[in-house]
Amino acid sequence: MLLVIDSANTENIKKLIEFFPIDGVTTNPTIITKENKPFLPLIKEIRSIIGEEKMFFVQVLQEKAEEMVEEALYLKKEIGGNMYVKIPVTVEGIKAIKQLKEQNIKTLATTIYTPMQAFVAAKAGADFVAPYVNRIDNLSGNGVQVVKEIVHIFEQHQLPCRVLAASFKNTQQVHQVCLEGAHGVTAGPDVIESLLSHPSTESNVKQFIHDWKLSYGETSDSLLNTH
């Protein structure tokens, strides 16, 4: 299962890449604008941080299929590496996904709110679909259930497309989509860091260190001198 950072903040990305088993980075136009940096230099900086092998998802801004394809080809040329172009599941977007599939450009179908949107995108040739879990919940839907149904449809009909669940506000949502068979999650740095957070873990570690120091002293090499 994939663990992907949903951010364009280079400092957060550096930190998470160092400490967590991260598979890649997703961005979108809103995330990019929050950084107040020129688009292409920022994207290239992120690529240099994560390397060529990790997955990198970058979204197009055009609305017509032919222009989406042109932009996708440009992004692939400029950024390189293991890159996926994010395409929204509009009618024009589905057309663009079909054309990009023919040119061996990998795509992620984004702005997924229903299983049928995911089904059409997968049939068109998308490599990933990204259902918006929390945004679906905010519309009085059930984001986890949508993920579950998409996974079932893909498995039932042997569609070679993976579910990269997106839009999370807490770790419980991540936990639930993991249980329902999502192939990966993309989450903000705060949510990823909270996957390890539990007060009992922290108190246990402090107690272990306290007990050790009472018996063996303060030095870091005391463990090596216990035999």
DRENFI-339790 format. One record per residue (C-alpha): residue number from 1; residue in three letters; x, y, z. Coordinates in nm, 4 decimals. Layout:
num: NUM	residuo: ALA	u: X	v: Y	w: Z
...
This chain:
num: 1	residuo: MET	u: 0.0000	v: 0.0000	w: 0.0000
num: 2	residuo: LEU	u: 0.1268	v: 0.3437	w: -0.0986
num: 3	residuo: LEU	u: 0.1875	v: 0.6327	w: 0.1404
num: 4	residuo: VAL	u: 0.2005	v: 0.9637	w: -0.0474
num: 5	residuo: ILE	u: 0.2459	v: 1.3223	w: 0.0752
num: 6	residuo: ASP	u: -0.0194	v: 1.5722	w: -0.0353
num: 7	residuo: SER	u: 0.1818	v: 1.8923	w: -0.0194
num: 8	residuo: ALA	u: 0.4038	v: 2.1327	w: -0.2112
num: 9	residuo: ASN	u: 0.5869	v: 2.2601	w: 0.0971
num: 10	residuo: THR	u: 0.9477	v: 2.1612	w: 0.0397
num: 11	residuo: GLU	u: 1.0468	v: 2.1689	w: 0.4077
num: 12	residuo: ASN	u: 0.7620	v: 1.9381	w: 0.5046
num: 13	residuo: ILE	u: 0.8442	v: 1.7070	w: 0.2157
num: 14	residuo: LYS	u: 1.2133	v: 1.6911	w: 0.3157
num: 15	residuo: LYS	u: 1.1222	v: 1.6066	w: 0.6744
num: 16	residuo: LEU	u: 0.8716	v: 1.3352	w: 0.5854
num: 17	residuo: ILE	u: 1.0996	v: 1.1795	w: 0.3229
num: 18	residuo: GLU	u: 1.3739	v: 1.1541	w: 0.5857
num: 19	residuo: PHE	u: 1.1668	v: 0.9840	w: 0.8544
num: 20	residuo: PHE	u: 0.8722	v: 0.8089	w: 0.6864
num: 21	residuo: PRO	u: 0.8480	v: 0.5351	w: 0.4187
num: 22	residuo: ILE	u: 0.7095	v: 0.7739	w: 0.1581
num: 23	residuo: ASP	u: 0.6276	v: 0.6583	w: -0.1961
num: 24	residuo: GLY	u: 0.5708	v: 0.9944	w: -0.3597
num: 25	residuo: VAL	u: 0.4097	v: 1.3386	w: -0.3597
num: 26	residuo: THR	u: 0.0796	v: 1.4722	w: -0.4909
num: 27	residuo: THR	u: 0.0107	v: 1.8373	w: -0.5636
num: 28	residuo: ASN	u: -0.2810	v: 2.0380	w: -0.6955
num: 29	residuo: PRO	u: -0.3230	v: 2.4014	w: -0.8035
num: 30	residuo: THR	u: -0.4506	v: 2.5125	w: -0.4611
num: 31	residuo: ILE	u: -0.1593	v: 2.3483	w: -0.2786
num: 32	residuo: ILE	u: 0.0863	v: 2.5081	w: -0.5214
num: 33	residuo: THR	u: -0.0525	v: 2.8603	w: -0.4758
num: 34	residuo: LYS	u: -0.0150	v: 2.8385	w: -0.0961
num: 35	residuo: GLU	u: 0.3642	v: 2.8308	w: -0.1360
num: 36	residuo: ASN	u: 0.3847	v: 3.1682	w: -0.3151
num: 37	residuo: LYS	u: 0.6634	v: 3.0442	w: -0.5424
num: 38	residuo: PRO	u: 0.6981	v: 3.0247	w: -0.9214
num: 39	residuo: PHE	u: 0.5314	v: 2.7062	w: -1.0398
num: 40	residuo: LEU	u: 0.7940	v: 2.5317	w: -1.2515
num: 41	residuo: PRO	u: 1.0950	v: 2.5986	w: -1.0229
num: 42	residuo: LEU	u: 0.8917	v: 2.4726	w: -0.7259
num: 43	residuo: ILE	u: 0.7882	v: 2.1554	w: -0.9061
num: 44	residuo: LYS	u: 1.1460	v: 2.0886	w: -1.0141
num: 45	residuo: GLU	u: 1.2671	v: 2.1458	w: -0.6577
num: 46	residuo: ILE	u: 1.0204	v: 1.8881	w: -0.5287
num: 47	residuo: ARG	u: 1.1410	v: 1.6415	w: -0.7917
num: 48	residuo: SER	u: 1.5012	v: 1.6964	w: -0.6833
num: 49	residuo: ILE	u: 1.4051	v: 1.6336	w: -0.3199
num: 50	residuo: ILE	u: 1.2171	v: 1.3091	w: -0.3799
num: 51	residuo: GLY	u: 1.4385	v: 1.1772	w: -0.6594
num: 52	residuo: GLU	u: 1.3523	v: 1.0244	w: -0.9943
num: 53	residuo: GLU	u: 1.2054	v: 0.6962	w: -0.8694
num: 54	residuo: LYS	u: 0.9350	v: 0.8178	w: -0.6319
num: 55	residuo: MET	u: 0.5948	v: 0.8943	w: -0.7805
num: 56	residuo: PHE	u: 0.5143	v: 1.2585	w: -0.8471
num: 57	residuo: PHE	u: 0.1597	v: 1.3709	w: -0.9325
num: 58	residuo: VAL	u: 0.1090	v: 1.7118	w: -1.0971
num: 59	residuo: GLN	u: -0.2268	v: 1.8482	w: -1.2157
num: 60	residuo: VAL	u: -0.3081	v: 2.0189	w: -1.5445
num: 61	residuo: LEU	u: -0.4963	v: 2.3493	w: -1.5506
num: 62	residuo: GLN	u: -0.6479	v: 2.3450	w: -1.8989
num: 63	residuo: GLU	u: -1.0133	v: 2.2567	w: -1.9583
num: 64	residuo: LYS	u: -1.0148	v: 2.1238	w: -2.3153
num: 65	residuo: ALA	u: -0.8822	v: 1.7750	w: -2.3838
num: 66	residuo: GLU	u: -0.6293	v: 1.8736	w: -2.6494
num: 67	residuo: GLU	u: -0.4894	v: 2.1475	w: -2.4268
num: 68	residuo: MET	u: -0.4725	v: 1.9087	w: -2.1297
num: 69	residuo: VAL	u: -0.2722	v: 1.6670	w: -2.3422
num: 70	residuo: GLU	u: -0.0373	v: 1.9411	w: -2.4580
num: 71	residuo: GLU	u: 0.0167	v: 2.0566	w: -2.1009
num: 72	residuo: ALA	u: 0.0693	v: 1.7003	w: -1.9811
num: 73	residuo: LEU	u: 0.3381	v: 1.6387	w: -2.2413
num: 74	residuo: TYR	u: 0.5096	v: 1.9630	w: -2.1417
num: 75	residuo: LEU	u: 0.5044	v: 1.8716	w: -1.7719
num: 76	residuo: LYS	u: 0.6419	v: 1.5264	w: -1.8426
num: 77	residuo: LYS	u: 0.9262	v: 1.6760	w: -2.0468
num: 78	residuo: GLU	u: 1.0127	v: 1.9412	w: -1.7880
num: 79	residuo: ILE	u: 0.9797	v: 1.7310	w: -1.4723
num: 80	residuo: GLY	u: 1.0704	v: 1.3796	w: -1.5830
num: 81	residuo: GLY	u: 1.1091	v: 1.0781	w: -1.3604
num: 82	residuo: ASN	u: 0.8238	v: 0.8645	w: -1.2332
num: 83	residuo: MET	u: 0.5511	v: 1.1159	w: -1.3058
num: 84	residuo: TYR	u: 0.1720	v: 1.0960	w: -1.3199
num: 85	residuo: VAL	u: -0.0425	v: 1.3699	w: -1.4675
num: 86	residuo: LYS	u: -0.3554	v: 1.4520	w: -1.2686
num: 87	residuo: ILE	u: -0.6620	v: 1.4936	w: -1.4862
num: 88	residuo: PRO	u: -1.0078	v: 1.5906	w: -1.3522
num: 89	residuo: VAL	u: -1.2960	v: 1.3572	w: -1.4408
num: 90	residuo: THR	u: -1.4813	v: 1.5975	w: -1.6655
num: 91	residuo: VAL	u: -1.5931	v: 1.4838	w: -2.0110
num: 92	residuo: GLU	u: -1.2913	v: 1.6627	w: -2.1591
num: 93	residuo: GLY	u: -1.0716	v: 1.5068	w: -1.8922
num: 94	residuo: ILE	u: -1.1796	v: 1.1542	w: -1.9841
num: 95	residuo: LYS	u: -1.1011	v: 1.2298	w: -2.3466
num: 96	residuo: ALA	u: -0.7569	v: 1.3532	w: -2.2428
num: 97	residuo: ILE	u: -0.6928	v: 1.0397	w: -2.0346
num: 98	residuo: LYS	u: -0.7698	v: 0.8239	w: -2.3396
num: 99	residuo: GLN	u: -0.5298	v: 1.0231	w: -2.5568
num: 100	residuo: LEU	u: -0.2541	v: 1.0236	w: -2.2964
num: 101	residuo: LYS	u: -0.2899	v: 0.6473	w: -2.2553
num: 102	residuo: GLU	u: -0.2153	v: 0.6106	w: -2.6260
num: 103	residuo: GLN	u: 0.1046	v: 0.8140	w: -2.5742
num: 104	residuo: ASN	u: 0.2125	v: 0.6111	w: -2.2683
num: 105	residuo: ILE	u: 0.1718	v: 0.9045	w: -2.0303
num: 106	residuo: LYS	u: 0.0642	v: 0.7862	w: -1.6854
num: 107	residuo: THR	u: -0.2395	v: 0.9556	w: -1.5347
num: 108	residuo: LEU	u: -0.4343	v: 0.9928	w: -1.2132
num: 109	residuo: ALA	u: -0.8036	v: 1.0758	w: -1.2467
num: 110	residuo: THR	u: -0.8813	v: 1.3329	w: -0.9796
num: 111	residuo: THR	u: -1.1925	v: 1.5001	w: -0.8299
num: 112	residuo: ILE	u: -1.3591	v: 1.1595	w: -0.7896
num: 113	residuo: TYR	u: -1.6860	v: 1.1683	w: -0.5940
num: 114	residuo: THR	u: -1.8672	v: 0.8576	w: -0.7201
num: 115	residuo: PRO	u: -1.7782	v: 0.4972	w: -0.8077
num: 116	residuo: MET	u: -1.9070	v: 0.5492	w: -1.1631
num: 117	residuo: GLN	u: -1.6666	v: 0.8376	w: -1.2201
num: 118	residuo: ALA	u: -1.3865	v: 0.6061	w: -1.1116
num: 119	residuo: PHE	u: -1.5147	v: 0.3269	w: -1.3359
num: 120	residuo: VAL	u: -1.5220	v: 0.5487	w: -1.6468
num: 121	residuo: ALA	u: -1.1762	v: 0.6874	w: -1.5720
num: 122	residuo: ALA	u: -1.0340	v: 0.3381	w: -1.5274
num: 123	residuo: LYS	u: -1.1918	v: 0.2239	w: -1.8539
num: 124	residuo: ALA	u: -1.0408	v: 0.5284	w: -2.0266
num: 125	residuo: GLY	u: -0.6935	v: 0.4195	w: -1.9155
num: 126	residuo: ALA	u: -0.6187	v: 0.6034	w: -1.5914
num: 127	residuo: ASP	u: -0.3509	v: 0.4406	w: -1.3784
num: 128	residuo: PHE	u: -0.4950	v: 0.5802	w: -1.0536
num: 129	residuo: VAL	u: -0.8192	v: 0.7327	w: -0.9330
num: 130	residuo: ALA	u: -0.8334	v: 0.9666	w: -0.6348
num: 131	residuo: PRO	u: -1.1654	v: 0.9653	w: -0.4464
num: 132	residuo: TYR	u: -1.2021	v: 1.2647	w: -0.2124
num: 133	residuo: VAL	u: -1.2922	v: 1.0988	w: 0.1154
num: 134	residuo: ASN	u: -1.3477	v: 1.3957	w: 0.3452
num: 135	residuo: ARG	u: -1.5029	v: 1.6137	w: 0.0774
num: 136	residuo: ILE	u: -1.7557	v: 1.3379	w: 0.0074
num: 137	residuo: ASP	u: -1.8319	v: 1.3233	w: 0.3794
num: 138	residuo: ASN	u: -1.8843	v: 1.6998	w: 0.3826
num: 139	residuo: LEU	u: -2.1505	v: 1.6590	w: 0.1136
num: 140	residuo: SER	u: -2.3410	v: 1.4171	w: 0.3397
num: 141	residuo: GLY	u: -2.1959	v: 1.1196	w: 0.1589
num: 142	residuo: ASN	u: -1.9761	v: 0.8370	w: 0.2857
num: 143	residuo: GLY	u: -1.6238	v: 0.8707	w: 0.1521
num: 144	residuo: VAL	u: -1.4995	v: 0.5410	w: 0.2924
num: 145	residuo: GLN	u: -1.7947	v: 0.3571	w: 0.1383
num: 146	residuo: VAL	u: -1.7178	v: 0.5157	w: -0.1999
num: 147	residuo: VAL	u: -1.3593	v: 0.3901	w: -0.1746
num: 148	residuo: LYS	u: -1.4838	v: 0.0428	w: -0.0826
num: 149	residuo: GLU	u: -1.7185	v: 0.0308	w: -0.3815
num: 150	residuo: ILE	u: -1.4523	v: 0.1524	w: -0.6246
num: 151	residuo: VAL	u: -1.2090	v: -0.1140	w: -0.5027
num: 152	residuo: HIS	u: -1.4812	v: -0.3786	w: -0.5410
num: 153	residuo: ILE	u: -1.5683	v: -0.2682	w: -0.8965
num: 154	residuo: PHE	u: -1.2034	v: -0.2716	w: -1.0017
num: 155	residuo: GLU	u: -1.1498	v: -0.6182	w: -0.8554
num: 156	residuo: GLN	u: -1.4794	v: -0.7573	w: -0.9846
num: 157	residuo: HIS	u: -1.4104	v: -0.6459	w: -1.3420
num: 158	residuo: GLN	u: -1.0321	v: -0.6818	w: -1.3333
num: 159	residuo: LEU	u: -0.9618	v: -0.3200	w: -1.4176
num: 160	residuo: PRO	u: -0.5866	v: -0.2415	w: -1.3988
num: 161	residuo: CYS	u: -0.6324	v: 0.0828	w: -1.2083
num: 162	residuo: ARG	u: -0.5428	v: 0.1614	w: -0.8481
num: 163	residuo: VAL	u: -0.7236	v: 0.3656	w: -0.5846
num: 164	residuo: LEU	u: -0.5182	v: 0.6435	w: -0.4264
num: 165	residuo: ALA	u: -0.7605	v: 0.7771	w: -0.1667
num: 166	residuo: ALA	u: -0.7306	v: 1.1500	w: -0.0960
num: 167	residuo: SER	u: -0.8772	v: 1.4287	w: 0.1168
num: 168	residuo: PHE	u: -0.8378	v: 1.3306	w: 0.4809
num: 169	residuo: LYS	u: -0.8982	v: 1.5275	w: 0.7997
num: 170	residuo: ASN	u: -0.7879	v: 1.2602	w: 1.0475
num: 171	residuo: THR	u: -0.6131	v: 0.9264	w: 1.0875
num: 172	residuo: GLN	u: -0.9394	v: 0.7379	w: 1.1403
num: 173	residuo: GLN	u: -1.0378	v: 0.8036	w: 0.7804
num: 174	residuo: VAL	u: -0.6974	v: 0.6769	w: 0.6663
num: 175	residuo: HIS	u: -0.7393	v: 0.3690	w: 0.8841
num: 176	residuo: GLN	u: -1.0811	v: 0.2944	w: 0.7377
num: 177	residuo: VAL	u: -0.9800	v: 0.3209	w: 0.3715
num: 178	residuo: CYS	u: -0.6826	v: 0.0950	w: 0.4455
num: 179	residuo: LEU	u: -0.9237	v: -0.1673	w: 0.5782
num: 180	residuo: GLU	u: -1.1442	v: -0.1311	w: 0.2702
num: 181	residuo: GLY	u: -0.8634	v: -0.2138	w: 0.0289
num: 182	residuo: ALA	u: -0.7393	v: 0.1215	w: -0.1002
num: 183	residuo: HIS	u: -0.4125	v: 0.0758	w: -0.2849
num: 184	residuo: GLY	u: -0.2715	v: 0.3917	w: -0.1317
num: 185	residuo: VAL	u: -0.3448	v: 0.7165	w: 0.0473
num: 186	residuo: THR	u: -0.2254	v: 1.0688	w: -0.0109
num: 187	residuo: ALA	u: -0.2486	v: 1.2909	w: 0.2941
num: 188	residuo: GLY	u: -0.1203	v: 1.6185	w: 0.4286
num: 189	residuo: PRO	u: 0.1953	v: 1.6261	w: 0.6429
num: 190	residuo: ASP	u: -0.0048	v: 1.6739	w: 0.9637
num: 191	residuo: VAL	u: -0.2148	v: 1.3635	w: 0.9006
num: 192	residuo: ILE	u: 0.0878	v: 1.1523	w: 0.8059
num: 193	residuo: GLU	u: 0.2758	v: 1.2554	w: 1.1192
num: 194	residuo: SER	u: -0.0277	v: 1.1773	w: 1.3333
num: 195	residuo: LEU	u: -0.0281	v: 0.8161	w: 1.2063
num: 196	residuo: LEU	u: 0.2429	v: 0.7486	w: 1.4668
num: 197	residuo: SER	u: 0.1057	v: 0.9689	w: 1.7388
num: 198	residuo: HIS	u: -0.0260	v: 0.8107	w: 2.0599
num: 199	residuo: PRO	u: 0.0226	v: 0.9403	w: 2.4154
num: 200	residuo: SER	u: 0.0833	v: 0.5894	w: 2.5537
num: 201	residuo: THR	u: 0.3731	v: 0.5314	w: 2.3153
num: 202	residuo: GLU	u: 0.5401	v: 0.8537	w: 2.4252
num: 203	residuo: SER	u: 0.4875	v: 0.7839	w: 2.7953
num: 204	residuo: ASN	u: 0.6150	v: 0.4260	w: 2.7569
num: 205	residuo: VAL	u: 0.9365	v: 0.5444	w: 2.5919
num: 206	residuo: LYS	u: 0.9945	v: 0.8024	w: 2.8660
num: 207	residuo: GLN	u: 0.9378	v: 0.5373	w: 3.1323
num: 208	residuo: PHE	u: 1.1791	v: 0.2941	w: 2.9646
num: 209	residuo: ILE	u: 1.4513	v: 0.5608	w: 2.9529
num: 210	residuo: HIS	u: 1.3836	v: 0.6653	w: 3.3118
num: 211	residuo: ASP	u: 1.4104	v: 0.3072	w: 3.4398
num: 212	residuo: TRP	u: 1.7300	v: 0.2474	w: 3.2433
num: 213	residuo: LYS	u: 1.8989	v: 0.5594	w: 3.3753
num: 214	residuo: LEU	u: 1.8155	v: 0.4641	w: 3.7337
num: 215	residuo: SER	u: 2.0082	v: 0.1394	w: 3.6933
num: 216	residuo: TYR	u: 2.2814	v: 0.2141	w: 3.4402
num: 217	residuo: GLY	u: 2.3367	v: 0.5895	w: 3.4444
num: 218	residuo: GLU	u: 2.3047	v: 0.8671	w: 3.1941
num: 219	residuo: THR	u: 2.5605	v: 0.7825	w: 2.9257
num: 220	residuo: SER	u: 2.4547	v: 0.6646	w: 2.5832
num: 221	residuo: ASP	u: 2.7183	v: 0.3886	w: 2.5808
num: 222	residuo: SER	u: 2.5863	v: 0.2300	w: 2.9000
num: 223	residuo: LEU	u: 2.3881	v: -0.0188	w: 2.6929
num: 224	residuo: LEU	u: 2.7099	v: -0.1500	w: 2.5404
num: 225	residuo: ASN	u: 2.8681	v: -0.2007	w: 2.8831
num: 226	residuo: THR	u: 2.5983	v: -0.4167	w: 3.0408
num: 227	residuo: HIS	u: 2.7555	v: -0.7501	w: 2.9379
